[in-house]
Amino acid sequence: MSKFISLFRNMGSLSCVCPITTNQFNPKICSASILYKTTLKIEIVGCKDGGGPWDDGAHSTIRQLVIYHKQWICSFHVEYDKNGHSIWGSKHGGNEGSSSKVVLDYPNEYLISIYGYYGYIGEWGIAADVIRSITFQTNRKTYGPYGMEEGAKFSFPIMGAKIVGFHGRCGWFLDAIGLYIQPIPKTQLKNFSLGPYGGKGGHPWEYTFRSIRRFVIHHEQWIHSIQLEYEDKNGKLVWSKKHGDTNGSSKSEVVLQFPDEYFVSIHGYYSHIQVLENTATVIRSLTLETNTRTYGPFGVEDGTKFLFPIMETDIVGVYGRSSVWLDAIGLYLGTTQNMKVEPEPMAAPAPQIQMEHSKLRQYGGEGGDAWEDKFQTMRRFVVRHGLWIDSIQIQYEDDNGNLVWSNQHGGDGGSRSEVVLEFPDEYLVSIHGYYSDIRTWGHAITVIRSLTLETNKKTYGPFGVEDGSKFSFPIVGFKVVGIHGRSGWYLDAFGLYVLSIQM
């Protein structure tokens, strides 16, 4: 698949709105043919009944943000850009706390994600759940955290889109926050960086390339060093320098099956360590994701988790800092190198859509038999579930426009639930859930425990039990056009085919 994603916590449902020329939005306007010009409204996280609602609407982009904060976020104030004109939204919340300002390098820098924490506070006898902390991520760097990182963590991992507006709830504090996001044209998804994550020690280094062939990691309680073999811009295979020392007790080497396998993301952990008289913030763990599998984790998963959510872009560079260990790591992204370039039409009465199928990895176990169903659009989704997902079956429109029922993938146990989509206005954009080991008939097997369906209009589920390892396919500018997996008596594994409907 084109790209990887991890976290989908509390992302909520998506609904389509259309930023015409005002801040008025019509959910019925959204369709695949105009998706690039539409805006997705992502539901709020935080306290959904605290304070009063506010909505800044969608704009062209964001110029700066002003945050008042102490042990929580007291208020939130944003300067937007609307077709080259500065527009300040209202101030949402009170005047307490310290003031921090995030000024973006407009128009070259834009906001691609926010994450943070929300939870309980007691103030002046008031007991409430509020936004405790916010961190902002742009296409160039990370700002924050502002406030206190305590409570339940939330994140809005966004692939191939930028944030163009906010909505939420507030009173004396910022009670909840949600987003408006807009897909980024593929021609702009290039030459920007994510990160770096980690510490500020060591010396900086960087590499840009066509592809990575090998990744060598020395690790123990943290990442001691990394080294990579890559294809440079001239097509030559080159070994990088070794960044860090080589004292780790374990050496791991990842060799990709070129040209069919390629890196799509890296994630891991960083934290503060003390060794003898030295103290530093270093990378503790790395996990490498390719389009076909996951390698790692290497090192110890302890500290602050980081990830690089990527969709429809390639990793075209790695950079960071190192000394006697790996202090920090970041990525450079570029447009998909293997993407076919279509000639621009001389004139067209309607936008042209780039139709690209991508296969997203499976999550779950290795049991059962493999299967897959591809379709134009899904109409119904039938799931049998109890403590796990027993089976799924879908009704879909095939390539000839005929309505077809798939085979039932799995057994007949559990309760039956059916999701009926409102064709043709509603379509599937993502599925997320959980998988874990269960013990049955004296055997331990890994199965899908829970599924939740996301459409362009609402959320269905969860079905089953949300227990084990969480997986998600957070997608912006894509439509689900196929499902693949493994099944026997239960649903053992689950993956998706998606179609790019960006212009």
C-alpha distance (Angstrom), angle and dihedral (degrees) to the residues before:
residue distance angle dihedral
M1 . . .
S2 3.62 . .
K3 3.67 99.0 .
F4 3.67 150.2 3.2
I5 3.73 135.5 -129.0
S6 3.72 134.0 177.8
L7 3.72 120.6 176.5
F8 3.82 122.0 56.9
R9 3.80 99.3 157.4
N10 3.78 115.7 157.2
M11 3.77 93.2 -16.9
G12 3.76 89.6 142.3
S13 3.77 128.1 -165.3
L14 3.76 126.4 -31.4
S15 3.78 125.2 -134.7
C16 3.77 128.8 -177.8
V17 3.75 123.2 -120.7
C18 3.76 131.1 171.0
P19 3.81 121.1 -133.0
I20 3.77 98.6 -148.2
T21 3.81 109.4 162.0
T22 3.80 101.2 -56.1
N23 3.76 138.1 43.0
Q24 3.80 92.0 -95.6
F25 3.82 114.3 110.8
N26 3.77 131.9 -158.7
P27 3.82 114.6 -160.8
K28 3.80 91.6 -162.7
I29 3.80 94.3 62.8
C30 3.82 95.8 71.3
S31 3.81 116.6 105.0
A32 3.79 136.3 149.3
S33 3.78 92.3 -103.4
I34 3.80 93.2 61.9
L35 3.81 101.5 29.2
Y36 3.78 94.6 121.2
K37 3.80 89.4 59.5
T38 3.79 93.7 45.9
T39 3.75 131.2 86.8
L40 3.79 126.5 -136.9
K41 3.79 117.2 -139.6
I42 3.81 112.2 -147.3
E43 3.79 117.4 -155.4
I44 3.80 120.7 -109.8
V45 3.80 126.2 -95.9
G46 3.79 122.8 -151.5
C47 3.80 128.2 44.1
K48 3.80 106.7 -5.8
D49 3.80 95.1 -166.1
G50 3.81 101.1 38.0
G51 3.80 122.9 106.0
G52 3.78 119.4 -17.5
P53 3.81 130.7 -56.2
W54 3.82 122.6 -96.4
D55 3.79 132.0 -179.6
D56 3.81 127.1 -170.9
G57 3.80 92.1 -174.8
A58 3.80 126.3 -143.4
H59 3.79 125.5 -52.3
S60 3.80 138.2 170.6
T61 3.80 95.8 -86.8
I62 3.83 143.3 -44.7
R63 3.82 124.9 -87.2
Q64 3.80 103.5 -177.9
L65 3.80 144.3 -14.8
V66 3.81 129.7 -146.4
I67 3.79 117.1 -158.1
Y68 3.83 127.4 -171.6
H69 3.79 109.4 -160.7
K70 3.80 147.4 158.6
Q71 3.84 121.4 151.2
W72 3.79 85.4 -18.4
I73 3.81 138.5 13.5
C74 3.79 107.6 -78.0
S75 3.80 97.7 -176.6
F76 3.79 144.4 -10.6
H77 3.82 127.7 -147.4
V78 3.82 125.9 177.8
E79 3.80 135.5 -166.1
Y80 3.80 109.0 -151.6
D81 3.78 132.7 -169.6
K82 3.78 118.8 -130.6
N83 3.80 110.9 -171.5
G84 3.79 92.5 -38.8
H85 3.81 97.3 -38.9
S86 3.81 125.3 109.2
I87 3.80 115.5 -120.7
W88 3.81 123.4 179.8
G89 3.77 117.2 -152.4
S90 3.79 120.9 -144.6
K91 3.78 120.1 -80.7
H92 3.79 108.5 -101.3
G93 3.82 112.6 -151.2
G94 3.80 136.9 1.3
N95 3.82 136.5 -44.0
E96 3.79 100.9 -109.1
G97 3.77 129.5 114.2
S98 3.78 135.0 28.6
S99 3.78 120.1 -38.8
S100 3.82 121.0 -126.5
K101 3.79 124.9 -179.0
V102 3.81 126.8 -155.8
V103 3.81 110.4 -163.6
L104 3.80 113.4 -171.8
D105 3.80 123.1 -149.6
Y106 3.80 92.8 -110.4
P107 3.01 126.6 -126.6
N108 3.83 97.3 8.3
E109 3.82 97.5 49.1
Y110 3.77 122.4 59.7
L111 3.79 137.8 171.0
I112 3.83 115.7 -100.7
S113 3.82 103.4 169.5
I114 3.79 146.6 -0.6
Y115 3.77 129.6 -158.4
G116 3.77 136.6 171.6
Y117 3.81 146.0 122.4
Y118 3.78 137.0 -70.9
G119 3.80 129.2 -168.8
Y120 3.78 150.5 124.5
I121 3.81 126.0 -40.2
G122 3.80 133.5 172.0
E123 3.81 116.9 -146.0
W124 3.83 128.6 161.6
G125 3.78 88.8 -12.7
I126 3.81 91.1 -53.1
A127 3.81 116.6 129.3
A128 3.79 112.4 -160.6
D129 3.79 146.2 145.6
V130 3.80 110.1 -121.5
I131 3.78 140.2 161.6
R132 3.82 104.2 -77.3
S133 3.81 100.5 -176.8
I134 3.82 141.1 6.9
T135 3.82 131.2 -164.9
F136 3.80 122.0 -173.7
Q137 3.80 124.7 -149.0
T138 3.80 122.3 -164.5
N139 3.78 131.7 -179.2
R140 3.81 86.5 -92.4
K141 3.79 111.6 33.5
T142 3.81 149.1 -15.1
Y143 3.83 124.9 -98.8
G144 3.77 121.5 -160.7
P145 2.94 153.1 -45.2
Y146 3.81 95.9 -124.5
G147 3.81 116.3 -171.9
M148 3.81 125.1 8.4
E149 3.82 122.0 -40.8
E150 3.78 96.3 -134.8
G151 3.79 133.1 121.9
A152 3.80 128.9 25.2
K153 3.78 115.1 -6.5
F154 3.81 120.6 -130.3
S155 3.77 132.9 -177.8
F156 3.78 140.7 178.2
P157 3.81 104.0 -148.5
I158 3.80 104.9 -167.8
M159 3.77 126.3 -171.3
G160 3.78 120.9 -161.4
A161 3.81 95.0 -7.2
K162 3.80 141.1 94.5
I163 3.80 130.9 -143.5
V164 3.80 112.2 -108.7
G165 3.80 102.2 168.6
F166 3.80 148.3 4.1
H167 3.79 138.0 -136.9
G168 3.79 132.7 175.2
R169 3.78 146.1 117.5
C170 3.80 130.7 -69.6
G171 3.78 144.9 166.1
W172 3.79 120.3 154.8
F173 3.82 86.9 -18.7
L174 3.80 139.0 23.0
D175 3.81 101.7 -83.7
A176 3.82 100.5 177.2
I177 3.79 140.8 -5.6
G178 3.81 136.8 -158.1
L179 3.80 136.1 172.9
Y180 3.76 146.7 -125.7
I181 3.80 111.1 -148.0
Q182 3.78 133.3 -176.6
P183 3.83 128.1 -160.2
I184 3.79 114.1 -108.5
P185 3.83 117.4 -129.7
K186 3.79 109.5 -106.8
T187 3.80 90.8 -121.8
Q188 3.83 87.9 66.0
L189 3.83 95.7 47.0
K190 3.78 93.7 91.6
N191 3.74 144.9 93.1
F192 3.78 100.1 17.6
S193 3.75 131.8 120.7
L194 3.79 136.3 -129.2
G195 3.77 119.8 -152.9
P196 2.90 140.7 -45.7
Y197 3.79 100.2 -139.6
G198 3.79 123.4 -169.9
G199 3.81 133.0 39.5
K200 3.78 136.2 -24.8
G201 3.79 98.0 -123.1
G202 3.79 128.9 104.2
H203 3.78 128.1 33.7
P204 3.82 126.8 -54.1
W205 3.82 122.7 -112.1
E206 3.79 136.7 167.0
Y207 3.83 143.0 -177.0
T208 3.79 132.3 -165.7
F209 3.78 121.7 -164.4
R210 3.78 149.8 151.7
S211 3.79 94.5 -110.8
I212 3.81 142.9 -17.3
R213 3.82 116.5 -118.7
R214 3.85 103.3 178.0
F215 3.79 136.3 15.0
V216 3.82 119.7 -162.5
I217 3.81 118.6 -166.8
H218 3.84 129.5 -175.0
H219 3.80 108.2 -161.2
E220 3.77 146.5 158.8
Q221 3.82 121.8 142.0
W222 3.79 87.6 -8.5
I223 3.81 137.9 3.0
H224 3.80 107.0 -73.8
S225 3.81 97.2 -177.1
I226 3.79 145.8 -19.6
Q227 3.79 131.8 -153.5
L228 3.78 129.2 178.6
E229 3.78 139.4 -163.6
Y230 3.78 111.8 -144.9
E231 3.78 144.0 169.0
D232 3.78 108.6 -112.1
K233 3.79 126.3 -144.4
N234 3.83 89.9 -87.2
G235 3.80 92.8 54.5
K236 3.83 95.5 -106.3
L237 3.81 123.0 135.4
V238 3.81 110.4 -119.6
W239 3.82 134.3 178.4
S240 3.79 115.7 -138.1
K241 3.77 122.8 -138.3
K242 3.79 117.2 -89.4
H243 3.80 107.5 -97.9
G244 3.80 109.6 -150.7
D245 3.81 129.9 2.2
T246 3.82 129.0 -56.7
N247 3.82 100.0 -127.5
G248 3.79 97.0 110.9
S249 3.80 112.9 119.9
S250 3.82 91.4 -134.5
K251 3.78 129.5 56.8
S252 3.80 118.7 -166.5
E253 3.79 126.2 -174.8
V254 3.80 124.0 -164.9
V255 3.82 113.6 -160.6
L256 3.80 115.2 -170.6
Q257 3.80 122.5 -143.0
F258 3.80 95.0 -120.5
P259 3.04 129.2 -126.3
D260 3.81 97.0 12.1
E261 3.81 96.8 48.0
Y262 3.78 125.8 56.6
F263 3.80 139.0 162.7
V264 3.79 117.7 -94.3
S265 3.81 103.3 170.3
I266 3.80 148.5 -9.0
H267 3.79 126.3 -146.7
G268 3.78 136.1 170.4
Y269 3.80 147.3 122.5
Y270 3.80 137.0 -72.2
S271 3.81 131.1 -169.9
H272 3.78 146.0 153.8
I273 3.83 117.0 -77.9
Q274 3.81 135.1 -178.4
V275 3.81 120.7 -149.8
L276 3.83 115.6 177.9
E277 3.81 103.6 -54.8
N278 3.80 94.7 -16.8
T279 3.81 125.2 95.0
A280 3.78 124.0 -178.2
T281 3.78 145.7 146.3
V282 3.81 107.1 -112.0
I283 3.79 142.2 167.1
R284 3.81 107.0 -87.4
S285 3.79 100.3 -177.3
L286 3.81 141.8 10.9
T287 3.80 130.0 -163.6
L288 3.81 119.6 -173.3
E289 3.79 121.8 -148.7
T290 3.80 123.2 -161.3
N291 3.79 130.1 179.1
T292 3.81 89.1 -95.8
R293 3.83 109.0 32.0
T294 3.81 150.6 -8.3
Y295 3.83 125.5 -101.5
G296 3.78 119.6 -159.3
P297 2.91 151.0 -46.9
F298 3.81 93.1 -123.6
G299 3.81 114.7 -169.8
V300 3.81 125.6 6.8
E301 3.80 121.9 -40.5
D302 3.79 97.2 -136.1
G303 3.79 132.3 125.8
T304 3.81 127.9 19.7
K305 3.77 116.7 -1.9
F306 3.80 120.1 -134.5
L307 3.77 132.6 -176.2
F308 3.78 139.8 175.1
P309 3.82 108.3 -134.3
I310 3.79 105.8 -155.1
M311 3.81 133.3 176.4
E312 3.81 129.1 172.0
T313 3.81 93.0 -4.3
D314 3.79 133.4 97.9
I315 3.78 129.0 -131.0
V316 3.80 101.0 -113.3
G317 3.79 98.5 167.1
V318 3.80 146.8 15.2
Y319 3.78 124.5 -150.3
G320 3.77 137.5 169.5
R321 3.79 148.5 123.8
S322 3.81 129.8 -81.5
S323 3.79 143.9 168.0
V324 3.81 120.3 150.1
W325 3.81 88.1 -13.9
L326 3.79 138.3 13.0
D327 3.79 104.9 -76.0
A328 3.82 101.2 178.6
I329 3.80 142.5 -6.1
G330 3.81 135.9 -162.6
L331 3.80 139.5 166.5
Y332 3.78 137.4 -127.4
L333 3.80 115.0 -144.5
G334 3.78 132.3 -155.6
T335 3.78 140.0 174.3
T336 3.79 118.4 -74.2
Q337 3.78 105.7 -77.7
N338 3.80 96.5 -154.5
M339 3.78 94.1 48.7
K340 3.80 112.9 124.1
V341 3.78 112.3 -119.7
E342 3.78 110.0 -131.8
P343 3.83 118.6 -153.3
E344 3.78 113.3 -111.1
P345 3.81 112.8 -109.2
M346 3.79 115.8 -112.4
A347 3.77 89.1 -131.4
A348 3.76 132.2 -12.3
P349 3.77 132.4 -173.4
A350 3.83 90.3 -147.8
P351 3.82 137.1 22.4
Q352 3.79 117.2 -82.8
I353 3.79 117.3 -127.4
Q354 3.79 125.4 -142.9
M355 3.81 105.2 -132.7
E356 3.80 109.9 -156.8
H357 3.80 123.8 162.8
S358 3.79 117.2 -149.8
K359 3.79 129.2 -176.6
L360 3.80 114.7 -138.0
R361 3.81 119.4 -152.3
Q362 3.79 123.8 -95.7
Y363 3.79 123.3 -110.4
G364 3.79 123.4 -156.0
G365 3.80 135.0 40.4
E366 3.80 139.5 -25.9
G367 3.80 97.2 -119.8
G368 3.77 128.7 108.3
D369 3.80 127.0 24.6
A370 3.80 128.8 -54.0
W371 3.83 121.1 -108.4
E372 3.79 139.7 162.8
D373 3.82 138.4 -168.6
K374 3.82 122.5 -162.6
F375 3.78 123.6 -169.6
Q376 3.79 147.9 158.9
T377 3.77 93.4 -117.7
M378 3.79 137.1 -14.8
R379 3.82 119.5 -119.3
R380 3.83 105.0 177.5
F381 3.79 136.1 14.6
V382 3.80 119.5 -160.9
V383 3.80 117.7 -168.7
R384 3.81 129.3 -178.4
H385 3.79 111.5 -156.7
G386 3.78 146.7 161.6
L387 3.80 122.3 142.6
W388 3.82 86.0 -12.8
I389 3.79 138.2 6.1
D390 3.80 107.6 -75.9
S391 3.81 96.5 -176.2
I392 3.79 147.3 -26.2
Q393 3.80 132.2 -148.3
I394 3.79 128.4 -179.9
Q395 3.77 137.7 -160.9
Y396 3.79 111.7 -146.7
E397 3.77 145.0 165.1
D398 3.80 110.4 -108.4
D399 3.82 128.7 -148.2
N400 3.82 90.6 -82.7
G401 3.78 94.0 51.9
N402 3.82 94.3 -106.5
L403 3.81 121.9 138.5
V404 3.82 109.4 -119.8
W405 3.81 134.5 178.9
S406 3.80 115.3 -139.6
N407 3.77 123.0 -138.0
Q408 3.79 116.0 -85.3
H409 3.79 105.4 -98.9
G410 3.82 105.8 -149.3
G411 3.78 136.9 0.6
D412 3.81 138.1 -44.6
G413 3.81 99.8 -107.1
G414 3.78 127.3 113.9
S415 3.80 133.0 30.5
R416 3.80 121.9 -46.0
S417 3.82 122.3 -121.6
E418 3.80 125.9 177.3
V419 3.81 128.4 -160.1
V420 3.83 115.0 -160.7
L421 3.81 114.6 -166.9
E422 3.82 121.8 -145.2
F423 3.79 97.8 -115.2
P424 3.04 128.2 -125.3
D425 3.83 98.2 10.4
E426 3.81 97.8 48.0
Y427 3.79 126.0 60.2
L428 3.80 137.6 165.6
V429 3.83 116.6 -95.7
S430 3.81 103.0 168.0
I431 3.80 148.0 -6.7
H432 3.78 126.8 -153.3
G433 3.76 135.5 174.5
Y434 3.81 147.6 124.8
Y435 3.80 137.5 -73.6
S436 3.82 131.6 -170.3
D437 3.81 145.5 148.5
I438 3.79 118.6 -73.8
R439 3.81 129.0 -175.8
T440 3.78 117.8 -132.1
W441 3.79 131.8 158.1
G442 3.80 88.3 0.0
H443 3.81 93.6 -57.8
A444 3.81 130.5 106.6
I445 3.80 114.2 -138.1
T446 3.80 134.3 168.7
V447 3.81 113.9 -121.5
I448 3.79 140.7 163.7
R449 3.81 107.1 -88.8
S450 3.81 100.8 -175.9
L451 3.82 142.1 9.5
T452 3.80 130.7 -163.7
L453 3.82 121.4 -174.3
E454 3.81 123.3 -144.9
T455 3.81 120.5 -162.9
N456 3.79 130.1 177.5
K457 3.81 86.8 -95.7
K458 3.80 111.7 33.7
T459 3.82 150.0 -14.6
Y460 3.82 126.0 -97.1
G461 3.79 120.9 -161.4
P462 2.92 151.2 -46.2
F463 3.81 94.4 -124.3
G464 3.81 114.6 -170.4
V465 3.81 126.3 7.3
E466 3.82 122.0 -40.9
D467 3.79 97.6 -136.0
G468 3.81 132.6 125.3
S469 3.80 128.1 20.1
K470 3.78 116.5 -2.1
F471 3.81 121.0 -133.5
S472 3.78 131.1 -177.9
F473 3.77 143.5 173.7
P474 3.84 102.6 -149.9
I475 3.79 105.1 -170.3
V476 3.79 133.2 -179.1
G477 3.79 118.7 -176.5
F478 3.81 92.7 12.2
K479 3.79 137.8 103.9
V480 3.81 125.7 -154.0
V481 3.82 109.1 -114.5
G482 3.77 101.4 165.9
I483 3.78 146.1 17.0
H484 3.80 127.3 -149.0
G485 3.77 133.5 176.3
R486 3.79 148.0 117.8
S487 3.80 129.4 -81.0
G488 3.79 143.3 169.8
W489 3.79 120.0 148.2
Y490 3.81 87.6 -15.6
L491 3.81 138.9 19.1
D492 3.81 99.7 -82.6
A493 3.82 101.6 177.5
F494 3.78 139.2 5.0
G495 3.83 137.2 -160.4
L496 3.81 140.2 156.9
Y497 3.78 143.6 -130.4
V498 3.80 113.0 -145.8
L499 3.79 135.6 -169.2
S500 3.79 124.4 -144.8
I501 3.77 110.6 -127.3
Q502 3.79 96.3 175.7
M503 3.78 117.6 118.6
